[in-house]
Amino acid sequence: MTKILVIEDENNIREILIEILNAEDFDTTGAENGRIGVELAQEIIPDLIICDVMMPELDGYGVIANLRKNPATETIPFIFLTAKSSKHDLRQGMELGADDYLTKPFTREELLATISTRLQKKMATEQRFEANLNNLRSSINQSLPHELRTPLNGILVSADLILDKRNLLEVSEIREMVGYIKISGQRLYRLIQNYLLYAEMNLVALDPDRLKLMRSHQTFSAKAVINYQGVEQAKKVDRENDLHLEIEDATIVMSEGRFAKLVEELIDNALKFSAPGTPIEAIGTTSDGMFTLRITDRGRGMTLAQISSLGAYTQFERKLYEQQGCGLGLAIAKSLAELHGGGLTITSIPGETTTVKVVLPTVPRIDLEGELENGEISEPPKRE
């Protein structure tokens, strides 16, 4: 049975509500004030809460403020009962997370219609979440074994050859096989890290506290991170001469570790899907409190369908590693940018050029004496 908690200090109104709802086969519990209502809500975890606004000890605004702080009760549909109907009162409740209002007096039909609407919306949200979760599980189950098996096979085959034919192999051959093992191991490690990071990004998006903590970190010098990551990625494939960097410095709202990962994935993607000898340009600019990084390559390009699918749960599917430039790395970069209050967009002409643009919020630059650009004095931020 659907559980409904009625928090109402007027006994006759509370009893009438309970009687109406019980007659509709709801499992209804009553609370005579806000304090008891909060305790009951945390104990029984109802499917919906109906709460009066004006109550002794703890009013309706205090009730919803308390419940929205608890992960177990923060998403419960919440309907206010009130004799007030001013825009200020409605706005105050909605800002705290109320889902709907019933203004006294109301009819039985209005009560049941409001409850039905909120429960249907809750059910639709839960069904979408469950569908997305099932898609995520399915994609991981289908793609992860294959993607792990490929580099793992390289490790096992090379190791078996060394063990079985160690007396017949030259030192140079053994060294070559050990090189294969190292490359496969690095690929395997990065693959696992990317899967875990992408899963973490999806979880952080649903947790306001973790999201707030993530956004509290800074990268003091975006230019230093981009220059270092760009050169390091280009060195790995002997393409330092192809990389052209033109970066304005900025302090951005993202930890250095996260920002380094974002830049690594974007540069790696541009290198992977463009031919040696073709230029890769990274341009960073600041304007109106935002830092913009544009990375352009003259490679395979992407179709509109590939671009539009970026960031979906299907990012875990194997096809990501076969599509032209539409890999899990871009999905990670997009998630990181959006979680930090920015964004990522892609423009591409298949077979000609692709530009990935990342926009991130900045914080005021501070010199060594701690003087802000606008003339105010503040402590320099501590780097992680």
Secondary structure, 3 states (H helix, E strand, C coil): CCEEEEECCCHHHHHHHHHHHHHCCCEEEEECCHHHHHHHHHHHCCCEEEEECCCCCCCHHHHHHHHHCCCCCCCCCEEEEECCCCHHHHHHHHHHCCCEEEECCCCHHHHHHHHHHHHHHHHHHHHHHHHHHHHHHHHHHHHHHHHHHHHHHHHHHHHHHHHHCCCCCCHHHHHHHHHHHHHHHHHHHHHHHHHHHHHHHHHHCCCHHHHHHHCCCCECCHHHHHHHHHHHHHHHCCCHHHEEEEECCCEECCCHHHHHHHHHHHHHHHHHCCCCCCCEEEEEEEECCEEEEEEEECCCCCCHHHHHCCCCHHHHCHHHHCCCCCCHHHHHHHHHHHHCCCEEEEEEECCCEEEEEEEEEEECCECCCCEECCCCECCCCCCC
